[in-house]
Amino acid sequence: MSKFDQIINSWKEEIESISINGFNRKIESVDFFPMKSKHHPDNPFFWTSDAWKVNFNFMDGIRGYDTKPPISHDDWGIELNRLFKNKFGDISFDVGNGTEFNNSKCEYMTYQGHRFIIQFYPDAFIEEIRNEKLEKLGI
């Protein structure tokens, strides 16, 4: 189990728990990989490669209904975007189903109907999880 599994599994559970009128979507597969190095925006001589990308790939359709469901992927996507915008906060640019963030946790996220992509900095989330565990221990 990698140090990133807790983050990815937590997000997967949150995504699959989104229910609108009793309908939800299941994730078929998850792709997780490091991003290639790129120039740091504040210093063109500094290269960074600490961002990772996760793709949550959905099974076809919305689950829980035998015929055409009374909701659309767009309706479900609105709730998905709301949930993760609240989680990542500090939005710098938001258009349609794509959102860029201005913080040390997440670069961007985008919902494309068949998948949900998050490009983020795992170390920030690992630190957050660590601090939560220390608080529970009273340290």
C-alpha positions in Angstrom: 0.0 0.0 0.0 1.5 3.3 -1.1 1.4 6.5 1.0 -1.1 7.9 -1.5 -3.7 5.1 -1.1 -5.5 6.7 1.8 -6.0 9.9 -0.2 -7.2 8.2 -3.4 -9.4 5.7 -1.6 -11.0 8.4 0.5 -11.8 10.4 -2.6 -13.1 7.3 -4.4 -15.5 6.7 -1.5 -16.7 10.3 -1.5 -17.3 10.2 -5.3 -19.2 6.9 -5.1 -21.3 8.2 -2.2 -22.8 11.1 -4.2 -26.4 10.3 -4.6 -29.0 12.4 -6.4 -32.6 11.1 -6.1 -31.1 7.7 -5.1 -28.8 7.5 -8.1 -25.0 7.3 -7.9 -22.1 6.4 -10.1 -19.4 3.7 -9.6 -15.8 4.0 -10.5 -14.5 1.3 -12.8 -10.8 2.1 -12.5 -8.3 4.6 -11.2 -5.2 5.8 -12.9 -2.6 7.5 -10.7 0.7 8.8 -12.0 3.3 11.6 -11.4 3.3 14.6 -13.7 6.4 15.4 -15.7 8.7 18.2 -14.5 7.7 21.7 -15.5 8.9 25.2 -14.8 7.8 26.6 -11.5 5.6 29.7 -12.2 7.6 32.0 -9.8 11.1 31.0 -10.9 11.8 29.8 -14.5 15.1 28.3 -13.3 13.4 26.0 -10.8 11.8 22.8 -11.9 9.1 21.0 -10.0 7.7 17.5 -10.3 5.8 17.0 -7.1 2.3 17.2 -8.7 0.5 13.9 -9.3 -2.6 13.2 -11.4 -5.5 10.9 -10.6 -8.2 9.9 -13.1 -11.3 8.3 -11.7 -12.9 6.4 -14.6 -16.6 5.8 -14.3 -18.6 2.7 -15.4 -21.0 3.6 -18.1 -24.2 5.2 -17.0 -25.7 6.1 -13.7 -26.3 3.2 -11.5 -29.5 2.3 -9.6 -32.1 2.5 -12.4 -33.1 -0.2 -14.9 -34.2 2.2 -17.7 -33.1 5.8 -18.5 -32.5 7.5 -15.1 -34.4 10.8 -14.4 -31.1 12.6 -13.8 -28.3 13.4 -16.2 -24.5 13.1 -15.9 -24.5 16.9 -15.9 -26.7 17.0 -12.8 -24.5 14.5 -11.0 -21.4 16.4 -12.1 -22.6 19.6 -10.6 -22.7 17.9 -7.2 -19.3 16.3 -7.8 -17.8 19.7 -8.6 -19.4 21.3 -5.6 -18.1 18.7 -3.2 -14.5 18.9 -4.5 -14.5 22.7 -4.9 -15.4 22.9 -1.2 -12.6 20.4 -0.3 -9.8 22.2 -2.3 -11.0 25.8 -1.9 -9.2 29.0 -3.1 -10.3 28.9 -6.7 -8.3 30.9 -9.2 -10.2 30.1 -12.4 -13.5 28.3 -12.9 -15.1 27.5 -16.3 -17.7 24.9 -17.0 -16.5 21.6 -15.4 -12.9 22.7 -15.1 -11.5 24.4 -12.1 -8.0 25.7 -11.3 -6.9 26.3 -7.7 -4.5 28.8 -6.2 -3.1 26.8 -3.3 -0.5 24.2 -2.3 -3.0 21.3 -2.4 -4.6 21.1 -5.8 -3.6 22.5 -9.3 -6.9 21.7 -11.1 -9.8 19.3 -11.4 -12.1 18.6 -14.3 -15.2 16.4 -14.8 -15.5 15.1 -18.3 -18.6 12.9 -17.9 -16.7 9.6 -18.3 -14.0 10.5 -15.9 -13.0 12.9 -13.1 -9.4 14.2 -13.1 -7.6 15.8 -10.2 -4.0 17.1 -10.4 -2.7 17.7 -6.9 0.2 17.7 -4.5 0.0 14.6 -2.3 2.5 15.9 0.3 0.0 18.6 1.4 -2.7 16.0 1.9 -0.3 13.6 3.7 0.6 16.4 6.1 -3.1 17.1 6.7 -3.8 13.5 7.5 -0.8 13.3 9.7 -1.9 16.4 11.7 -5.4 15.0 12.1 -4.0 11.8 13.5 -1.7 13.7 15.9 -4.7 15.8 17.1 -6.7 12.6 17.8 -3.7 11.3 19.8 -3.6 14.7 21.7 -0.1 15.5 20.5 
